[in-house]
Amino acid sequence: MAALLTAEERKDRLPALGDTGWQAVPDRDAIRKIWKFRNFSEAWAFMSRAALAAEKMNHHPEWKNTYNVVDVTLSTHSAGGLTALDTDLAAKMDGFAPGVEVQTDHGAEILCLCQIKGG
């Protein structure tokens, strides 16, 4: 079983992920990021690459996809919180989507392009 990140590991790993848009999830030992791609096809391609990486690691994200938006939460359920599996998968996912818009206000409504264009 994966071990929870130590305080030192958190100080080493989490700031760099925070710089790319990953944020702590309130009331959980988890991190979350919301990507906004240009279209559904780009979102799906990202999810496909992320799914293959997750499967290879045997570590699977919680995620939601609505049209061009992919909302991901990472936490290692068997360990009860953040482990190196989460930070490693987060870094891999970041590598699959350089330059993509990130919604940093997780308290704001998450609107996909179809909602924005539809009024």
Backbone bond lengths (Angstrom), bond angles and torsions (degrees), N, CA, C in turn:
res aa  C-N    CA-C-N  psi(-1)  N-CA   C-N-CA  omega(-1)  CA-C   N-CA-C  phi
1 M - - - 1.447 - - 1.534 109.18 -
2 A 1.308 116.43 142.67 1.458 122.13 177.97 1.528 110.06 -69.72
3 A 1.326 115.32 144.50 1.469 121.07 179.69 1.527 110.08 -93.27
4 L 1.320 115.77 144.67 1.459 120.57 175.03 1.524 109.78 -58.66
5 L 1.329 116.32 147.74 1.457 120.22 176.53 1.525 109.83 -63.54
6 T 1.324 115.80 136.89 1.461 120.65 174.31 1.530 108.69 -75.57
7 A 1.324 116.33 169.01 1.465 120.41 177.29 1.528 110.37 -59.43
8 E 1.291 117.25 -39.82 1.473 121.74 179.56 1.533 110.52 -66.19
9 E 1.314 117.46 -43.54 1.470 120.60 178.20 1.531 111.25 -63.79
10 R 1.316 116.27 -37.52 1.469 119.86 177.15 1.526 110.66 -62.65
11 K 1.330 116.75 -42.66 1.466 120.56 178.86 1.524 111.25 -64.79
12 D 1.325 116.78 -32.23 1.469 121.14 -179.54 1.525 112.79 -78.76
13 R 1.325 117.00 -39.09 1.466 120.89 -170.08 1.531 115.38 -96.80
14 L 1.303 117.91 -39.42 1.463 120.27 -170.10 1.531 115.59 -72.96
15 P 1.331 120.35 -35.68 1.471 117.83 179.65 1.534 113.44 -59.54
16 A 1.320 118.20 -42.03 1.472 120.71 179.63 1.523 110.27 -63.87
17 L 1.320 117.44 -38.98 1.468 120.13 177.54 1.531 110.10 -68.94
18 G 1.317 116.68 -36.52 1.465 120.41 176.83 1.521 111.38 -61.38
19 D 1.320 116.51 -35.37 1.466 120.71 178.73 1.528 111.87 -64.37
20 T 1.325 117.57 -24.03 1.471 120.72 -179.71 1.525 111.96 -96.01
21 G 1.338 117.60 -2.41 1.463 120.09 176.04 1.512 115.91 115.71
22 W 1.318 118.50 -4.36 1.465 120.44 175.95 1.521 108.51 -72.17
23 Q 1.340 116.20 137.28 1.460 121.37 -179.78 1.521 110.30 -133.61
24 A 1.319 115.18 154.57 1.458 120.55 175.48 1.526 109.52 -65.81
25 V 1.316 115.71 144.82 1.463 122.13 176.42 1.525 107.38 -93.17
26 P 1.333 117.89 124.65 1.468 119.80 179.45 1.535 111.57 -57.59
27 D 1.310 116.84 138.32 1.463 124.03 176.05 1.532 114.33 64.96
28 R 1.345 117.03 17.87 1.468 121.29 176.27 1.512 108.80 -145.83
29 D 1.310 116.37 152.57 1.461 120.71 171.81 1.524 106.42 -91.46
30 A 1.338 115.64 79.09 1.452 122.71 -174.18 1.521 108.96 -153.62
31 I 1.335 116.04 162.95 1.455 121.94 174.29 1.525 108.88 -124.18
32 R 1.340 114.89 153.82 1.463 120.72 -174.61 1.527 110.15 -140.72
33 K 1.327 114.84 146.75 1.463 120.89 175.82 1.523 108.52 -145.54
34 I 1.331 115.73 143.60 1.460 121.70 -179.80 1.530 108.41 -122.48
35 W 1.340 115.62 114.91 1.460 121.44 178.02 1.518 109.56 -99.00
36 K 1.338 116.09 144.55 1.467 121.95 174.80 1.527 107.90 -123.32
37 F 1.311 115.32 102.84 1.457 121.64 -178.23 1.524 110.36 -83.74
38 R 1.322 116.67 169.75 1.467 120.57 -178.76 1.521 112.70 -71.21
39 N 1.353 116.23 -23.94 1.463 119.62 -178.56 1.530 109.12 -164.06
40 F 1.324 115.11 175.87 1.459 121.25 -178.67 1.522 111.63 -64.05
41 S 1.318 116.23 -39.55 1.465 120.45 -177.82 1.533 111.39 -60.49
42 E 1.322 117.43 -43.24 1.467 120.52 178.00 1.529 111.11 -66.52
43 A 1.332 116.48 -39.19 1.468 119.96 177.91 1.529 110.04 -62.78
44 W 1.327 116.10 -43.42 1.468 120.65 -178.95 1.525 110.66 -65.67
45 A 1.341 116.93 -41.37 1.467 120.03 178.85 1.525 110.34 -61.19
46 F 1.329 116.73 -42.53 1.465 121.03 176.70 1.525 110.72 -60.31
47 M 1.331 116.13 -46.78 1.461 119.90 -178.96 1.525 111.15 -63.29
48 S 1.312 117.30 -36.49 1.465 120.43 178.09 1.521 111.20 -63.79
49 R 1.332 116.40 -46.27 1.471 119.71 178.18 1.528 110.49 -63.45
50 A 1.339 115.99 -43.54 1.468 120.31 179.75 1.526 111.05 -63.47
51 A 1.320 116.80 -39.70 1.471 120.74 -179.87 1.524 110.83 -63.64
52 L 1.320 117.16 -42.06 1.465 119.91 179.04 1.527 111.16 -64.70
53 A 1.326 116.89 -41.77 1.473 120.40 177.66 1.526 110.56 -64.37
54 A 1.332 116.75 -43.69 1.468 121.08 179.65 1.523 111.21 -62.10
55 E 1.312 115.99 -42.95 1.467 120.06 -179.89 1.528 110.43 -63.88
56 K 1.333 116.40 -41.97 1.461 120.73 178.76 1.528 111.35 -61.66
57 M 1.343 115.90 -35.45 1.472 121.37 179.22 1.531 111.96 -83.92
58 N 1.330 117.13 -10.80 1.463 123.14 -171.83 1.537 109.79 54.57
59 H 1.328 114.05 45.89 1.469 121.39 -179.74 1.515 107.30 -145.06
60 H 1.304 117.21 116.87 1.455 120.95 -167.72 1.526 112.35 -116.67
61 P 1.340 115.99 134.60 1.465 120.40 -177.48 1.519 112.63 -79.20
62 E 1.310 114.46 160.34 1.463 120.88 164.20 1.523 103.32 -90.88
63 W 1.312 117.11 126.66 1.454 117.17 178.69 1.505 112.47 -149.50
64 K 1.337 112.90 160.78 1.454 121.03 179.41 1.519 106.29 -136.63
65 N 1.308 115.79 137.70 1.462 120.95 177.93 1.516 109.11 -126.26
66 T 1.328 115.97 126.33 1.454 122.20 171.56 1.518 106.55 -130.46
67 Y 1.314 115.46 109.56 1.456 124.22 -179.07 1.529 110.77 51.13
68 N 1.330 119.11 -104.68 1.464 121.32 -175.90 1.527 113.73 -95.29
69 V 1.325 118.32 0.53 1.466 122.68 -175.20 1.527 110.51 -103.50
70 V 1.337 115.34 132.98 1.469 121.45 173.90 1.528 107.11 -124.31
71 D 1.321 115.80 119.20 1.460 124.31 -175.74 1.532 107.01 -113.19
72 V 1.335 116.70 114.62 1.469 121.88 -172.80 1.518 111.31 -119.29
73 T 1.326 115.95 134.94 1.470 122.74 171.37 1.523 107.17 -121.80
74 L 1.328 115.42 134.27 1.464 121.28 178.63 1.521 110.69 -120.51
75 S 1.311 115.14 131.43 1.461 124.11 174.06 1.524 105.87 -163.78
76 T 1.303 117.05 145.44 1.461 120.02 179.21 1.521 107.76 -92.26
77 H 1.316 116.03 103.57 1.460 120.93 -174.21 1.527 112.46 -60.33
78 S 1.330 117.16 -39.77 1.469 119.59 -178.09 1.522 112.35 -66.47
79 A 1.338 117.56 -24.56 1.465 121.43 179.61 1.529 111.59 -97.48
80 G 1.323 117.52 -13.87 1.454 121.14 179.96 1.520 113.84 80.42
81 G 1.326 117.37 23.88 1.465 119.45 178.29 1.513 112.35 165.16
82 L 1.322 114.92 -160.29 1.457 121.31 -175.09 1.521 112.45 -74.97
83 T 1.338 113.51 133.90 1.457 121.51 175.40 1.526 107.88 -131.72
84 A 1.319 115.56 177.07 1.463 120.61 176.69 1.527 110.78 -61.24
85 L 1.316 118.29 -28.04 1.469 120.49 176.50 1.528 110.27 -57.75
86 D 1.321 116.82 -41.29 1.466 120.92 -178.84 1.520 111.65 -68.29
87 T 1.324 116.30 -47.44 1.464 118.52 -177.81 1.529 111.03 -69.17
88 D 1.317 117.26 -34.82 1.466 120.19 177.27 1.531 110.97 -67.05
89 L 1.327 117.01 -43.74 1.464 119.95 178.56 1.525 110.39 -66.55
90 A 1.320 118.14 -38.84 1.467 121.24 177.94 1.525 110.18 -59.41
91 A 1.324 117.11 -44.86 1.468 120.97 179.96 1.527 110.92 -64.09
92 K 1.325 116.81 -40.14 1.474 120.04 177.50 1.521 110.10 -63.18
93 M 1.321 116.81 -44.35 1.462 120.69 -179.70 1.528 110.27 -62.18
94 D 1.312 117.37 -40.67 1.462 120.40 177.34 1.525 110.96 -58.94
95 G 1.316 116.26 -38.43 1.461 120.91 179.40 1.517 113.36 -66.86
96 F 1.327 117.06 -22.42 1.468 121.09 179.48 1.526 112.19 -83.70
97 A 1.320 118.06 -10.72 1.472 120.34 -174.07 1.531 112.21 -140.49
98 P 1.334 117.51 53.76 1.473 117.76 179.34 1.524 110.44 -67.44
99 G 1.308 115.52 138.62 1.454 120.20 175.47 1.521 116.58 78.00
100 V 1.323 117.28 1.74 1.462 120.42 179.36 1.528 109.29 -77.62
101 E 1.322 116.09 144.84 1.466 120.75 178.47 1.532 109.98 -61.44
102 V 1.324 115.89 138.17 1.459 122.19 179.36 1.526 108.09 -122.21
103 Q 1.313 116.54 131.70 1.471 120.72 175.14 1.517 107.60 -86.74
104 T 1.318 115.68 112.73 1.466 120.00 -175.89 1.518 113.65 -91.58
105 D 1.313 117.64 -18.99 1.461 120.52 177.40 1.523 108.45 -91.12
106 H 1.313 115.87 95.01 1.463 120.14 -176.94 1.520 113.08 -73.71
107 G 1.318 116.83 -11.90 1.451 120.42 176.74 1.524 112.71 -86.40
108 A 1.318 116.47 -14.73 1.469 121.13 180.00 1.523 110.30 -79.34
109 E 1.323 115.31 157.02 1.462 120.34 176.13 1.528 108.78 -62.06
110 I 1.319 116.12 139.57 1.456 121.60 179.23 1.526 107.56 -98.69
111 L 1.330 115.58 111.10 1.456 120.19 -178.06 1.523 110.21 -109.52
112 C 1.324 115.58 131.40 1.454 119.97 174.70 1.527 108.35 -88.22
113 L 1.316 116.87 169.62 1.458 121.35 -177.26 1.539 112.48 -59.15
114 C 1.326 117.29 -37.78 1.455 118.68 -178.76 1.533 110.80 -64.44
115 Q 1.323 118.30 -32.28 1.465 121.45 177.60 1.532 110.12 -74.21
116 I 1.319 116.48 -38.27 1.463 120.70 -179.45 1.528 109.84 -69.07
117 K 1.331 116.90 -46.86 1.469 120.83 -179.18 1.522 112.22 -70.10
118 G 1.323 116.43 -30.32 1.456 120.78 -178.26 1.518 113.58 -78.45
119 G 1.314 116.00 -8.35 1.459 118.98 176.91 1.481 112.02 99.56
